[in-house]
Amino acid sequence: MAIPVIDFSRLDGDERAAALAEIAAGFEEWGFFQLVNTGIPDELLERVKKVCSDCYKLREEGFNGSNPAVKALAALVEQEGEGLAPRKVEGMDWEDVFTLHDDLPWPSIPPTFKETMMEYRTELKKLAEKLLGVMEELLGLEEGQTTKVFSKDGDFEPFYGTKVSHYPPCPRPEMVDGLRAHTDAGGLILLFQDDRVGGLQVLGRDGRWADVQPVENAIVINTGDQIEVMSNGRYKSAWHRVLATRDGNRRSIASFYNPARAATIAPAIPAAADSGTDGDYPSFSFGDYMEVYIKQKFQDKEPRFAAAAAIKNMVD
Ligand SMILES: O=C(O)CCC(=O)C(=O)O
């Protein structure tokens, strides 16, 4: 089964009800879907692709020369050549990453990088806010409730970050992951993935990995662990991973709309009768959750929820 591809422009016309139903199914059944006709100009998306690829060209040598996964793979391939049983690289990803934060320096080459990515961020933020409104409507939350929770009643700014990744060609893709399987920690994630080179996969409710197929200028949407808690299990964060590939350099730009660290996350609606859970999800501070998450990102989320809740219970 393919990940749903939804025409977002239908939300503003006669087909609104049908579009809402598709989005609800995307959140509920997969935790992942793709939006086309998002309103973000194609011309801007083309510039974003170009500046990110130009930027990576300057980093490529560094990746090949000193990335720990490159070194680990080379060592395992050498050991294999000496007759040792083939082994997979553990605890590392075949990925080059940099993040864009307001308080950190941004790449200065190419010279148009910053203005292009600022323009992109503004557009993505608008899309995130519109989609959060849709999600609130679908879940029966008040308009603006997510931002209210994420900002701790307006005392802080919700966190908005961008991660630019490249997954360069890998000589032995069966021996290393592009990015190991995980669920995302935060709120809403909007991913602009490569038009041609695939590799992103999501774990379906049937227990099988499904490709998130490249669709030109689509934005891939998924929800993180905090939306799972707020929705009391209705919108579960989905496990996903990126496979390394032999050919092609896959680019992806992930934008995260997350709570401020001081925000308290708690179920905002009753658990669905068929949620499969015994009761309500716990409540905790997002900052505490992140402390747990950074150590346990590639593990099950339930022990993370329990650990963050235990910290809150100790403090209360
Ligand atoms: O690069 C991708 O396609 C996925 C990135 C991702 O899952 C992450 O950054 O958490």
The ligand as a MOL file (V3000), in Angstrom:
LIG
                    3D

  0  0  0     0  0            999 V3000
M  V30 BEGIN CTAB
M  V30 COUNTS 10 9 0 0 0
M  V30 BEGIN ATOM
M  V30 1 O 15.4050 12.2420 5.8870 0
M  V30 2 C 14.3090 11.7360 5.9850 0
M  V30 3 O 13.6340 11.4260 5.0270 0
M  V30 4 C 13.7320 11.4430 7.3430 0
M  V30 5 C 14.3920 12.2380 8.4220 0
M  V30 6 C 13.9310 11.8100 9.7770 0
M  V30 7 O 13.2320 10.8500 9.9590 0
M  V30 8 C 14.3870 12.5690 10.9320 0
M  V30 9 O 15.1700 13.4950 10.7820 0
M  V30 10 O 13.9450 12.2480 12.0600 0
M  V30 END ATOM
M  V30 BEGIN BOND
M  V30 1 2 1 2
M  V30 2 1 2 3
M  V30 3 1 2 4
M  V30 4 1 4 5
M  V30 5 1 5 6
M  V30 6 2 6 7
M  V30 7 1 6 8
M  V30 8 2 8 9
M  V30 9 1 8 10
M  V30 END BOND
M  V30 END CTAB
M  END
